[in-house]
Amino acid sequence: MRHANPAAAGSLRSTHASQKLCNLPQTRRARVVMQAATEQAVQQQQACSPTQFLRPHLLKLAPYTPIEPFEVLSAKYGRSPQDIVKLDANENPYGPPPEVREALANMPFPHIYPDPETRRLRKALADWNDIPMEHLLVGCGADELIDLLMRCTLDPGDAIIDCPPTFTMYAFDADVNAAQVITVPRLEGFGYDLEGIK
């Protein structure tokens, strides 16, 4: 008994399909080729999802709910930004002192990246606090510093202790870095539950 050769059979089918395509009128042939190319592109796009490049644990994270800026709150409640006092983001409701505004307005090179090591600021803080400049790290807010600290110290599966109510970025950044979050709620009066932490 002769066994069929799958490769040869596939080649014959392909040749037969090509002959049928060549026998079609030119406009009809163009439509068939375009349709086949479109279907192939759709299949490739479905097979290549952007999420496949993400670390798997990130797909399971609950989305972070950011604060709402003045313009959103203003439209939401029908009040001007000047009438709104925000207390949800640990911000200074009074704004910067006049001399800070003046210094920002008179920056000689506002279009150039500042010193990435923030040497002048770290030197001033070091002198003010009488500590070595090398012991200071300056960042763009607590979010960045917490994230940097966790990225430098946590391995996947490590754990942090979180004592809510507190800054939600502790737990969020731990989740992003595939660490476990052990939650120990605070006591009445917002004191730490030291026994629970132990």
C-alpha positions in Angstrom: 0.0 0.0 0.0 1.3 3.4 -0.9 1.2 6.1 1.7 0.3 9.7 0.8 3.0 12.3 1.2 1.4 15.2 3.2 4.0 17.6 1.9 3.3 16.6 -1.7 -0.4 16.8 -1.2 -0.1 20.3 0.3 2.1 21.4 -2.7 -0.5 20.1 -5.1 -3.3 21.9 -3.3 -1.2 25.1 -3.3 -0.5 24.7 -7.1 -4.2 24.1 -7.8 -5.2 27.2 -5.8 -2.6 29.3 -7.7 -3.9 28.0 -11.0 -7.5 28.9 -10.0 -6.4 32.3 -8.9 -4.6 32.9 -12.2 -7.7 32.0 -14.2 -9.8 34.7 -12.5 -10.3 38.1 -14.1 -7.7 40.6 -13.1 -10.0 42.8 -10.9 -11.5 39.7 -9.2 -8.0 38.3 -8.7 -6.9 41.6 -7.0 -9.8 41.5 -4.7 -9.1 37.9 -3.7 -5.4 38.7 -3.0 -6.3 41.8 -1.0 -8.9 39.9 1.0 -6.4 37.1 1.8 -3.7 39.7 2.8 -6.2 41.5 5.1 -7.3 38.2 6.8 -3.6 37.3 7.3 -2.9 40.7 8.8 -5.8 40.4 11.2 -4.7 37.0 12.3 -1.1 38.3 12.9 -2.5 41.2 14.9 -4.6 39.0 17.0 -1.7 36.6 17.6 0.6 39.5 18.7 -1.2 41.3 21.6 0.8 44.1 23.3 -0.1 42.6 26.7 2.1 39.5 25.9 5.2 41.7 26.5 4.1 42.6 30.0 5.2 40.8 33.1 2.4 38.4 33.9 1.8 39.6 37.4 1.2 43.2 36.2 -1.9 42.0 34.3 -3.5 41.0 37.6 -3.0 44.4 39.3 -5.9 46.5 40.3 -5.7 49.9 38.4 -4.3 52.7 40.5 -6.9 55.5 41.0 -5.1 58.9 40.6 -6.1 62.1 42.2 -8.3 64.5 40.2 -6.7 67.8 39.2 -8.2 71.3 39.5 -9.6 71.5 36.0 -11.4 68.1 36.4 -12.8 69.1 39.8 -13.8 72.5 38.5 -15.8 71.0 35.7 -17.3 68.3 37.9 -18.6 70.6 40.6 -19.1 73.8 38.7 -16.7 75.8 40.9 -13.6 77.8 39.9 -10.2 76.3 40.8 -9.6 79.3 43.2 -12.6 78.1 45.3 -11.3 74.5 45.7 -9.1 73.4 48.5 -7.5 70.0 47.8 -6.6 67.9 50.8 -6.3 64.5 49.1 -2.7 64.5 47.9 -0.6 65.9 50.7 -0.1 69.1 48.7 0.6 72.6 49.9 -2.7 74.5 49.5 -0.9 77.9 49.7 1.5 77.3 46.8 5.2 78.2 46.7 6.6 81.3 48.4 7.0 84.4 46.1 10.8 84.0 46.0 10.4 80.5 44.6 8.1 81.7 41.9 10.6 84.5 41.1 13.5 82.0 40.9 11.5 79.7 38.6 10.6 82.6 36.3 14.3 83.7 36.1 15.9 80.3 35.4 18.7 80.9 33.0 18.3 77.6 31.1 14.7 76.4 31.6 14.9 74.5 28.2 17.9 72.3 29.4 17.7 69.2 31.6 18.8 70.1 35.1 21.6 68.4 37.0 20.5 64.7 37.3 22.4 64.4 40.5 20.9 67.6 42.0 24.3 68.5 43.5 23.5 72.1 44.5 20.3 71.1 46.3 21.9 68.1 48.0 24.8 70.2 49.1 22.5 72.9 50.6 20.4 70.2 52.4 23.5 68.5 53.6 24.9 71.8 55.1 21.5 72.6 56.6 21.1 69.2 58.3 24.8 68.6 59.0 24.9 65.2 57.2 27.0 64.0 54.4 25.8 64.9 50.9 26.3 61.3 49.8 23.5 60.2 52.2 20.9 62.3 50.4 18.7 61.3 47.4 16.4 63.8 45.7 13.5 62.7 43.6 10.4 64.0 41.9 8.1 63.4 44.9 7.6 60.5 47.3 6.2 58.3 44.5 9.5 58.2 42.6 11.6 57.6 45.8 9.4 54.8 47.0 9.5 53.1 43.6 13.3 53.5 43.4 13.8 52.1 46.9 11.6 49.1 46.2 13.2 48.4 42.8 16.6 48.4 44.4 15.8 46.2 47.4 12.9 43.9 46.6 13.1 40.6 44.8 9.9 38.9 43.5 8.2 37.2 46.5 9.7 39.5 49.2 7.3 41.1 51.6 6.6 44.5 53.0 4.4 45.5 55.9 1.7 48.1 55.1 -0.2 49.8 57.9 -3.3 51.5 56.5 -4.6 54.1 56.5 -1.4 55.3 54.8 0.0 56.3 51.5 -1.4 53.9 48.9 1.8 53.9 46.8 3.5 51.6 49.3 1.2 48.7 48.5 0.9 49.7 44.8 4.7 49.8 44.2 5.2 46.6 46.1 2.6 44.9 43.8 4.4 46.4 40.7 7.6 44.8 41.9 6.0 41.4 42.5 6.3 41.6 46.3 3.8 40.5 48.9 1.9 43.1 50.9 1.2 42.1 54.5 -1.5 44.5 55.8 -1.5 45.4 59.5 -4.2 48.1 60.1 -3.6 50.9 62.5 -5.1 51.0 66.0 -7.6 53.7 67.1 -5.9 57.0 67.1 -3.8 55.9 64.1 -1.1 54.2 66.2 0.9 51.3 64.9 -0.2 47.8 66.0 3.3 46.7 67.1 2.1 43.3 68.3 0.4 42.7 64.9 3.6 43.8 63.1 5.7 41.3 65.1 
